[in-house]
Amino acid sequence: MSKRELLIATGNEGKLHECREMLKHLDFSLLSLGDYARIQPVAEDGVTFSENAAAKAAGYARQTSALTVADDSGLEVEALNGAPGVRSARYLSERASYSGRIQALLDELARCDCANRSARFVCAVAIANADGSLLSVSTGTCEGRIVTSPRGSGGFGYDPIFVPNGFEMTFAELPAEVKNQISHRARAFEAAREFLRRLTESSSAG
């Protein structure tokens, strides 16, 4: 019997790779948005990470008629009142590069002249059935701090300036296998992975 298909609904290649790693031991055939033609982007206009993740999971599930998992994540910097937050991927503008966004964030922190460099990464993961009905939403956070300049070549997004608590290396310097155990996305996917595992067990039992 062929495996049930699961769509990982992201156009971010770095995020797609991390999600595949976190879900690879489940009994699913993992698909990406690139496996479907004429996909229309789903608006990310929610005010929380959970709202955006749920909207993406439901929206892409309805377009593809596939069981779908989607996440929304971002960086919250305490000295910037939680910015960039849900606008992390659109900070400055939709077309800005992450190097540009990182520099703008560091410049803003420098203007604050604040010793508090505490920050956290937040992730929400939503799972929607093939008809778009929402099945599960889980969240995870990773506390840390912002360094004064980018370090490391791994990861993606704001990883080069974020050091998780208990470590001295940024997410971009840490080995991927370490990041994938401690990150906000790893913590959110822990509950999502358990939900999906039970889903496959109930399907095989039926």
C-alpha contacts under 8 A as a table, 3 or more apart, distances in Angstrom:
res1	aa1	res2	aa2	distance
3	K	27	D	6.47
3	K	28	F	5.32
3	K	29	S	5.64
4	R	27	D	7.50
4	R	28	F	5.20
4	R	29	S	5.99
5	E	28	F	5.58
5	E	29	S	4.66
5	E	30	L	6.04
5	E	31	L	6.87
5	E	66	A	6.83
5	E	67	L	6.82
6	L	28	F	6.10
6	L	29	S	6.04
6	L	30	L	5.08
6	L	31	L	5.92
6	L	66	A	6.50
6	L	67	L	5.19
6	L	68	T	5.66
6	L	69	V	7.26
7	L	30	L	6.02
7	L	31	L	4.61
7	L	32	S	5.50
7	L	33	L	7.20
7	L	61	A	8.00
7	L	66	A	6.37
7	L	67	L	6.17
7	L	68	T	4.60
7	L	69	V	6.17
8	I	16	L	7.04
8	I	19	C	7.42
8	I	30	L	6.97
8	I	31	L	6.03
8	I	32	S	5.15
8	I	33	L	7.11
8	I	68	T	6.10
8	I	69	V	5.20
8	I	70	A	6.09
9	A	32	S	6.14
9	A	33	L	5.82
9	A	56	K	7.28
9	A	57	A	6.87
9	A	60	Y	6.82
9	A	68	T	6.65
9	A	69	V	6.10
9	A	70	A	5.03
9	A	71	D	7.83
10	T	13	E	7.72
10	T	15	K	7.22
10	T	16	L	6.31
10	T	32	S	7.14
10	T	33	L	6.61
10	T	70	A	6.76
10	T	71	D	7.83
11	G	16	L	7.36
11	G	33	L	6.77
12	N	15	K	5.33
12	N	16	L	6.03
13	E	16	L	4.92
13	E	17	H	6.15
14	G	17	H	5.27
14	G	18	E	6.44
14	G	155	G	6.82
14	G	156	F	6.09
15	K	18	E	5.13
15	K	19	C	6.13
15	K	156	F	7.95
16	L	19	C	5.13
16	L	20	R	6.12
16	L	32	S	7.73
17	H	20	R	5.18
17	H	21	E	6.31
18	E	21	E	5.15
18	E	22	M	6.32
18	E	180	N	7.20
19	C	22	M	5.07
19	C	23	L	6.17
20	R	23	L	5.20
20	R	24	K	5.61
20	R	30	L	7.34
21	E	24	K	5.34
22	M	25	H	7.68
22	M	180	N	7.53
22	M	186	A	7.26
22	M	189	F	7.21
22	M	193	R	7.90
23	L	26	L	5.69
23	L	193	R	6.72
24	K	30	L	7.98
26	L	193	R	7.79
26	L	196	L	7.71
26	L	197	R	6.44
27	D	197	R	7.72
27	D	200	T	6.86
31	L	35	D	6.40
32	S	35	D	5.58
32	S	36	Y	7.75
33	L	36	Y	5.65
33	L	39	I	7.26
34	G	37	A	7.30
36	Y	39	I	6.47
36	Y	64	T	7.41
39	I	60	Y	7.94
39	I	63	Q	7.17
42	V	55	A	7.27
42	V	56	K	5.77
42	V	59	G	6.14
42	V	60	Y	7.18
43	A	55	A	7.68
43	A	56	K	7.56
44	E	52	N	5.25
44	E	55	A	7.27
44	E	56	K	7.38
45	D	52	N	6.73
46	G	49	F	7.28
46	G	51	E	5.15
46	G	52	N	5.12
47	V	51	E	6.78
47	V	52	N	7.63
47	V	86	V	6.95
48	T	51	E	5.27
48	T	52	N	6.51
48	T	86	V	6.35
49	F	52	N	5.24
49	F	53	A	6.12
49	F	72	D	5.30
49	F	73	S	6.20
49	F	74	G	7.92
49	F	86	V	6.05
49	F	122	V	7.76
49	F	123	C	6.75
49	F	124	A	5.63
50	S	53	A	5.13
50	S	54	A	6.04
50	S	72	D	7.06
50	S	124	A	5.16
50	S	125	V	7.18
50	S	126	A	7.38
50	S	137	V	6.99
50	S	138	S	7.94
50	S	139	T	7.55
51	E	54	A	5.22
51	E	55	A	6.11
52	N	55	A	5.08
52	N	56	K	6.18
52	N	71	D	7.80
52	N	72	D	6.07
53	A	56	K	5.24
53	A	57	A	6.12
53	A	70	A	5.55
53	A	71	D	4.74
53	A	72	D	4.90
53	A	124	A	6.15
53	A	125	V	5.92
53	A	126	A	5.40
54	A	57	A	5.18
54	A	58	A	6.04
54	A	70	A	7.33
54	A	71	D	7.96
54	A	125	V	7.70
54	A	126	A	5.17
54	A	127	I	7.33
54	A	128	A	7.65
54	A	134	L	6.97
54	A	137	V	7.24
55	A	58	A	5.33
55	A	59	G	5.80
56	K	59	G	5.08
56	K	60	Y	5.93
56	K	70	A	6.04
56	K	71	D	7.74
57	A	60	Y	5.57
57	A	61	A	5.98
57	A	68	T	5.57
57	A	69	V	5.56
57	A	70	A	4.91
57	A	71	D	7.82
57	A	126	A	6.00
57	A	127	I	5.90
57	A	128	A	5.39
57	A	132	G	7.37
57	A	134	L	7.70
58	A	61	A	5.11
58	A	62	R	6.19
58	A	68	T	7.51
58	A	127	I	7.78
58	A	128	A	5.34
58	A	129	N	7.56
58	A	131	D	7.88
58	A	132	G	4.24
58	A	133	S	6.29
58	A	134	L	6.40
59	G	62	R	5.35
59	G	63	Q	6.45
59	G	132	G	6.51
60	Y	63	Q	5.02
60	Y	64	T	6.12
60	Y	68	T	7.03
60	Y	132	G	7.73
61	A	64	T	5.27
61	A	65	S	5.26
61	A	66	A	5.24
61	A	67	L	6.13
61	A	68	T	5.42
61	A	128	A	6.42
61	A	129	N	6.62
61	A	130	A	5.17
61	A	131	D	6.41
61	A	132	G	5.09
62	R	65	S	5.34
62	R	66	A	7.56
62	R	130	A	6.34
62	R	131	D	5.46
62	R	132	G	4.89
64	T	130	A	7.47
65	S	130	A	4.39
65	S	131	D	6.10
65	S	132	G	7.82
66	A	129	N	6.89
66	A	130	A	4.33
66	A	131	D	7.76
67	L	127	I	7.39
67	L	128	A	5.94
67	L	129	N	4.69
67	L	130	A	4.63
68	T	127	I	5.63
68	T	128	A	5.27
68	T	129	N	6.50
68	T	130	A	7.08
69	V	125	V	6.95
69	V	126	A	5.66
69	V	127	I	4.45
69	V	128	A	6.51
70	A	125	V	5.73
70	A	126	A	5.41
70	A	127	I	6.57
71	D	123	C	6.73
71	D	124	A	5.41
71	D	125	V	4.26
71	D	126	A	6.13
72	D	86	V	7.95
72	D	123	C	5.75
72	D	124	A	5.42
72	D	125	V	6.71
73	S	86	V	7.10
73	S	88	S	7.84
73	S	121	F	7.19
73	S	122	V	5.39
73	S	123	C	4.13
73	S	124	A	6.27
73	S	185	R	7.77
74	G	84	P	7.43
74	G	85	G	5.43
74	G	86	V	5.91
74	G	87	R	7.41
74	G	88	S	5.16
74	G	89	A	7.31
74	G	121	F	5.68
74	G	122	V	5.54
74	G	123	C	6.71
75	L	82	G	7.82
75	L	83	A	7.23
75	L	84	P	6.20
75	L	85	G	5.32
75	L	86	V	7.87
75	L	88	S	6.23
75	L	119	A	7.06
75	L	120	R	5.89
75	L	121	F	4.57
75	L	122	V	6.40
75	L	158	Y	7.57
76	E	80	L	7.94
76	E	81	N	7.80
76	E	82	G	4.34
76	E	83	A	5.28
76	E	84	P	5.98
76	E	85	G	4.89
76	E	119	A	5.53
76	E	120	R	5.35
76	E	121	F	6.25
76	E	122	V	7.47
77	V	80	L	5.40
77	V	81	N	6.54
77	V	82	G	4.80
77	V	83	A	5.68
77	V	84	P	7.19
77	V	85	G	7.87
77	V	117	R	7.25
77	V	118	S	6.32
77	V	119	A	4.31
77	V	120	R	6.64
78	E	81	N	5.18
78	E	82	G	5.21
78	E	83	A	7.69
78	E	116	N	7.45
78	E	117	R	7.10
78	E	118	S	5.81
78	E	119	A	5.68
79	A	82	G	7.30
79	A	109	L	7.26
79	A	112	C	7.55
79	A	114	C	6.95
79	A	116	N	6.26
79	A	117	R	6.69
79	A	118	S	7.46
80	L	83	A	5.30
80	L	84	P	7.78
80	L	109	L	7.29
82	G	85	G	5.78
83	A	86	V	7.96
83	A	87	R	7.73
83	A	88	S	7.69
84	P	87	R	5.43
84	P	88	S	4.86
84	P	91	Y	6.34
85	G	88	S	5.40
86	V	89	A	7.70
87	R	90	R	5.02
87	R	91	Y	5.56
88	S	91	Y	5.20
89	A	94	E	7.41
90	R	93	S	5.21
90	R	94	E	4.82
90	R	95	R	7.84
90	R	96	A	7.61
91	Y	94	E	7.28
91	Y	96	A	7.59
91	Y	101	R	6.25
92	L	96	A	6.36
92	L	101	R	6.51
92	L	104	A	7.90
93	S	96	A	5.31
96	A	100	G	6.20
96	A	101	R	6.64
97	S	100	G	5.11
97	S	101	R	6.29
98	Y	101	R	4.84
98	Y	102	I	5.92
98	Y	157	G	5.73
98	Y	158	Y	7.07
99	S	102	I	5.11
99	S	103	Q	6.21
100	G	103	Q	5.20
100	G	104	A	6.16
101	R	104	A	5.08
101	R	105	L	6.14
102	I	105	L	5.15
102	I	106	L	6.20
102	I	150	P	7.95
102	I	158	Y	6.44
102	I	161	I	7.62
103	Q	106	L	5.07
103	Q	107	D	6.03
104	A	107	D	5.04
104	A	108	E	6.12
105	L	108	E	5.09
105	L	109	L	6.23
106	L	109	L	5.08
106	L	110	A	6.16
106	L	148	T	6.83
106	L	149	S	7.54
107	D	110	A	5.01
107	D	111	R	6.27
108	E	111	R	5.13
108	E	112	C	6.38
109	L	112	C	5.06
109	L	113	D	6.72
109	L	114	C	7.07
110	A	113	D	5.30
110	A	114	C	7.41
114	C	117	R	7.43
117	R	145	R	5.32
117	R	146	I	5.33
117	R	147	V	7.58
118	S	143	E	7.70
118	S	144	G	5.94
118	S	145	R	4.32
118	S	146	I	6.46
119	A	143	E	6.15
119	A	144	G	5.37
119	A	145	R	4.99
119	A	146	I	6.48
119	A	162	F	7.91
120	R	141	T	6.59
120	R	142	C	5.42
120	R	143	E	4.32
120	R	144	G	5.65
120	R	145	R	7.32
121	F	141	T	5.58
121	F	142	C	5.21
121	F	143	E	6.60
121	F	183	S	7.88
121	F	184	H	5.90
122	V	139	T	7.40
122	V	140	G	5.92
122	V	141	T	4.50
122	V	142	C	6.67
122	V	184	H	5.59
122	V	185	R	7.61
123	C	139	T	5.55
123	C	140	G	5.29
123	C	141	T	6.33
123	C	184	H	5.52
123	C	185	R	5.45
123	C	188	A	6.22
124	A	137	V	6.85
124	A	138	S	5.65
124	A	139	T	4.27
124	A	140	G	6.52
124	A	185	R	7.67
124	A	188	A	6.15
125	V	137	V	5.55
125	V	138	S	5.27
125	V	139	T	6.22
125	V	188	A	6.09
125	V	189	F	6.62
125	V	192	A	6.88
126	A	134	L	7.43
126	A	135	L	7.57
126	A	136	S	5.58
126	A	137	V	4.34
126	A	138	S	6.57
126	A	192	A	7.66
127	I	134	L	6.15
127	I	135	L	5.50
127	I	136	S	5.16
127	I	137	V	6.52
127	I	192	A	7.58
128	A	131	D	7.73
128	A	132	G	5.47
128	A	133	S	5.40
128	A	134	L	4.34
128	A	135	L	5.23
128	A	136	S	7.13
129	N	132	G	5.29
129	N	133	S	5.32
129	N	134	L	6.38
129	N	135	L	6.53
130	A	133	S	7.40
136	S	192	A	7.30
136	S	195	F	7.63
137	V	192	A	7.46
138	S	188	A	5.45
138	S	189	F	7.36
138	S	191	A	6.21
138	S	192	A	6.37
139	T	184	H	7.92
139	T	187	R	7.21
139	T	188	A	4.48
139	T	189	F	7.92
140	G	184	H	4.75
140	G	185	R	6.34
140	G	186	A	7.49
140	G	187	R	4.77
140	G	188	A	4.19
140	G	189	F	7.90
141	T	183	S	7.27
141	T	184	H	4.29
141	T	185	R	7.64
141	T	187	R	6.98
141	T	188	A	7.66
142	C	164	P	6.71
142	C	165	N	7.99
142	C	182	I	7.28
142	C	183	S	5.70
142	C	184	H	4.80
143	E	164	P	5.86
143	E	165	N	5.95
144	G	162	F	6.66
144	G	163	V	5.42
144	G	164	P	4.04
144	G	165	N	4.59
145	R	162	F	5.79
145	R	163	V	5.41
145	R	164	P	6.56
145	R	165	N	7.30
146	I	161	I	5.44
146	I	162	F	4.93
146	I	163	V	6.42
147	V	150	P	7.20
147	V	161	I	5.23
147	V	162	F	6.42
147	V	163	V	7.10
148	T	161	I	7.30
149	S	161	I	6.38
150	P	160	P	4.72
150	P	161	I	4.89
151	R	160	P	4.89
151	R	161	I	6.45
151	R	170	T	6.58
151	R	172	A	6.71
151	R	173	E	6.75
152	G	160	P	5.67
152	G	170	T	7.00
152	G	171	F	7.88
152	G	172	A	4.64
152	G	173	E	4.44
153	S	160	P	7.23
153	S	172	A	5.50
153	S	173	E	6.59
154	G	159	D	7.81
154	G	160	P	7.80
154	G	171	F	7.43
154	G	172	A	4.20
154	G	173	E	6.06
154	G	174	L	7.63
154	G	175	P	7.94
154	G	176	A	7.70
155	G	159	D	5.91
155	G	160	P	7.69
155	G	171	F	6.57
155	G	172	A	4.87
155	G	176	A	7.46
156	F	159	D	5.66
156	F	160	P	7.67
156	F	172	A	7.20
157	G	160	P	7.70
158	Y	161	I	5.95
158	Y	162	F	6.70
159	D	162	F	5.39
159	D	170	T	6.47
159	D	171	F	4.77
159	D	172	A	4.99
160	P	170	T	5.71
160	P	171	F	6.16
160	P	172	A	4.74
160	P	173	E	7.32
161	I	170	T	6.19
161	I	171	F	7.72
161	I	172	A	7.92
162	F	170	T	5.16
162	F	171	F	6.06
163	V	167	F	6.53
163	V	168	E	6.37
163	V	169	M	5.79
163	V	170	T	4.22
163	V	171	F	6.20
164	P	167	F	5.77
164	P	168	E	7.73
164	P	169	M	7.83
164	P	170	T	6.98
164	P	171	F	7.30
167	F	170	T	7.85
169	M	172	A	7.78
169	M	173	E	5.58
169	M	174	L	6.01
170	T	173	E	5.11
170	T	174	L	6.25
171	F	174	L	5.25
171	F	179	K	6.41
174	L	178	V	6.44
174	L	179	K	6.31
175	P	178	V	5.39
175	P	179	K	6.45
176	A	179	K	5.08
176	A	180	N	5.97
177	E	180	N	5.16
177	E	181	Q	6.54
178	V	181	Q	5.29
178	V	182	I	6.59
179	K	182	I	5.40
179	K	183	S	5.49
180	N	183	S	5.82
180	N	185	R	7.60
180	N	186	A	5.53
181	Q	186	A	5.76
181	Q	187	R	7.75
182	I	186	A	6.21
182	I	187	R	6.98
183	S	186	A	5.07
183	S	187	R	6.36
184	H	187	R	5.21
184	H	188	A	6.24
185	R	188	A	5.12
185	R	189	F	5.94
186	A	189	F	5.12
186	A	190	E	6.10
187	R	190	E	5.20
187	R	191	A	7.39
188	A	191	A	6.04
188	A	192	A	6.70
189	F	192	A	4.70
189	F	193	R	5.61
190	E	193	R	5.25
190	E	194	E	6.39
191	A	194	E	5.15
191	A	195	F	6.28
192	A	195	F	5.08
192	A	196	L	6.22
193	R	196	L	5.09
193	R	197	R	6.05
194	E	197	R	5.01
194	E	198	R	6.29
195	F	198	R	5.30
195	F	199	L	6.23
196	L	199	L	4.83
196	L	200	T	6.32
197	R	200	T	5.29
197	R	201	E	6.35
198	R	201	E	4.99
198	R	202	S	6.14
199	L	202	S	5.26
199	L	203	S	6.16
200	T	203	S	5.03
200	T	204	S	6.16
201	E	204	S	5.25
201	E	205	A	6.12
202	S	205	A	5.03
202	S	206	G	6.23
203	S	206	G	5.20
